[in-house]
Amino acid sequence: MNKWINRVFNEDAVDGLARIQNGSIDLILADPPYCLGKDYGNDSDKLDSSAYLQWMESWIDAALPKLKQNGSLFIFLTWRFSPEIFVMLKQRMTMMNEIIWDRRVPSMGGSTRSFTSVHDTIGFFVNGKGYYFDLDSVRIPYDAETKKARSRSIFVGAKWLEIGYNPKDLWSVSRLHKIHPERADHPTQKPLEIIERMVKVGCPPGGIILDPFMGSGTTAVAARRWGRNFVGFELNAEYCDIIASRLASHEAHLATQNNQPSEPIRAKSNENTKENKRRQKEAA
Ligand SMILES: C[S@@+](CC[C@H](N)C(=O)[O-])C[C@H]1O[C@@H](n2cnc3c(N)ncnc32)[C@H](O)[C@@H]1O
């Protein structure tokens, strides 16, 4: 077994990637700084735009050789830089999707000289035609209303009605608020619901996921929950402590083997929660 499997190194990703064997990784799940000046306890998000794009290219070139031939990449970006980075990646891989993550930001305030941005851009890229993609593991069950509307005899036993539908490229999942039990002390922690979808669709059970920018360790938790291996890097030692405690907690226990996250990981984002009502009132 590789010494680096199921470990998160408190180290710069570009340095650490050197110890990972080429062609050993099933899925790269990358959520790098967005060049928006966030405080990660280091200067990693404080580059000017041209230095940022150069840095992005340097870690991408260090990471991509680690992928297997049937491997793939999910990358989180902001619309400000996704055009340049998509062009960069399209010279190296095949682009399959641009996914829009609608963070379900409640209506309030926002920009007055442009439209308010409420989404992150996610790129899905693959190495080649035979890439791993387990659609059945991420299908979304039809709701009771749709099932009822399709209850005529011609639909009885229809497989598609039972197995659910293919997620679209618009993912509406609330960003994490303090009320969400899964929320850790990290400014840009991603919801498990999103990361788990990527893990299940893009990495076979027992495969290895590389996350060069682990943050609070969402990828490691999702990998552990769904029987995948992980390896990753994180510059901030305090975030590494958060990762260790998330991995040791109930949150990282094996999920039930159905298509949905086991309950309760976090409160469902429900527009009618007390907290949301209070926020909307405040903003009005
Ligand atoms: C957007 S956050 C990742 C959030 C993560 N996906 C989560 O759900 O918690 C980016 C992280 O990358 C880390 N980082 C920035 N530059 C890095 C580098 N060169 N090597 C390793 N980690 C880095 C930052 O400290 C920050 O925690």
The ligand as an SDF file (V2000), in Angstrom:
LIG
                    3D

 27 29  0  0  0  0  0  0  0  0999 V2000
  -11.3330   26.8040   -1.3550 C   0  0  0  0  0  0  0  0  0  0  0  0
  -10.4920   26.1560   -0.0130 S   0  0  0  0  0  0  0  0  0  0  0  0
  -10.9110   24.4300   -0.0440 C   0  0  0  0  0  0  0  0  0  0  0  0
  -12.1830   24.1290    0.7200 C   0  0  0  0  0  0  0  0  0  0  0  0
  -12.5270   22.6510    0.7670 C   0  0  0  0  0  0  0  0  0  0  0  0
  -12.9780   22.1710   -0.5010 N   0  0  0  0  0  0  0  0  0  0  0  0
  -13.5680   22.3840    1.8370 C   0  0  0  0  0  0  0  0  0  0  0  0
  -14.6760   21.8870    1.5160 O   0  0  0  0  0  0  0  0  0  0  0  0
  -13.3120   22.6830    2.9920 O   0  0  0  0  0  0  0  0  0  0  0  0
   -8.8420   26.2010   -0.5520 C   0  0  0  0  0  0  0  0  0  0  0  0
   -7.8270   25.7220    0.4580 C   0  0  0  0  0  0  0  0  0  0  0  0
   -6.5570   25.5670   -0.2000 O   0  0  0  0  0  0  0  0  0  0  0  0
   -5.5210   25.8560    0.7180 C   0  0  0  0  0  0  0  0  0  0  0  0
   -4.3240   26.1510   -0.0940 N   0  0  0  0  0  0  0  0  0  0  0  0
   -4.0700   27.2920   -0.7940 C   0  0  0  0  0  0  0  0  0  0  0  0
   -2.9190   27.1770   -1.4850 N   0  0  0  0  0  0  0  0  0  0  0  0
   -2.4350   25.9380   -1.2310 C   0  0  0  0  0  0  0  0  0  0  0  0
   -1.2950   25.2130   -1.6720 C   0  0  0  0  0  0  0  0  0  0  0  0
   -0.3980   25.7510   -2.4930 N   0  0  0  0  0  0  0  0  0  0  0  0
   -1.1280   23.9490   -1.2230 N   0  0  0  0  0  0  0  0  0  0  0  0
   -2.0190   23.3790   -0.3660 C   0  0  0  0  0  0  0  0  0  0  0  0
   -3.1170   24.0240    0.0970 N   0  0  0  0  0  0  0  0  0  0  0  0
   -3.3380   25.2700   -0.3350 C   0  0  0  0  0  0  0  0  0  0  0  0
   -6.0730   27.0330    1.5110 C   0  0  0  0  0  0  0  0  0  0  0  0
   -5.4210   27.1530    2.7790 O   0  0  0  0  0  0  0  0  0  0  0  0
   -7.5800   26.6800    1.6230 C   0  0  0  0  0  0  0  0  0  0  0  0
   -7.8640   26.0250    2.8470 O   0  0  0  0  0  0  0  0  0  0  0  0
  1  2  1  0
  2  3  1  0
  2 10  1  0
  3  4  1  0
  4  5  1  0
  5  6  1  0
  5  7  1  0
  7  8  2  0
  7  9  1  0
 10 11  1  0
 11 12  1  0
 11 26  1  0
 12 13  1  0
 13 14  1  0
 13 24  1  0
 14 15  1  0
 14 23  1  0
 15 16  2  0
 16 17  1  0
 17 18  1  0
 17 23  2  0
 18 19  1  0
 18 20  2  0
 20 21  1  0
 21 22  2  0
 22 23  1  0
 24 25  1  0
 24 26  1  0
 26 27  1  0
M  CHG  2   2   1   9  -1
M  END
$$$$
